[in-house]
Amino acid sequence: MNQERLMQVLLAPQISEKATYVADKNEQVIFRVASDATKPEIKAAVELLFKVQVESVQVANVKGKLKRTRHGLGRRKGWKKAFVCLKPGQEINFVAGE
């Protein structure tokens, strides 16, 4: 895979209470990824950027919320998130900046 493409696949880590719970329980990390990213691209990007071994990747499409404004209804953009399961003993620590 093209290394430039892999650098554009991961957009940001998804840090929330639910993401922290999933990380502790299942050894998974949640990322916000590009809308056209595939599972093999996400796996290769995480292995390239964080120097860890990935066991599996699960992807979910998040629908944008419906919002009301004074001009009527509008919708936020949808996005894609990836649940990356790391092999036992592997860890990504965002607080330390690794």
C-alpha positions, 0 to 999 in steps of 0.5 A: 500500500502507498505510504502517503495514503496510509498517513491520511487514513487515521484522522484522530483517536476517539477519546471518550468514556466509552473508548476508555472502557473498551480499551481497558476491557478488550485491549482495543483502541478507537480511531476516527478514520477516513470515510473511504478507508478499508480494514486492511488500510486501517490495520497497515496504518496503525502498524506503521504509525504506532509500531504495534501488531494489530489482531483485527479491525472492526469498522462502524459508520456513525450517522450525523446528528439532525440539528434544528436551526432557525432556517429549518433542519440541518444534518451534521456530516457522518463519519467512520470509526474503527475499533482496532484490536491489538495483539496481547501485550501491545499498547498505544498510550496517547497520554505519553505521546508515543 
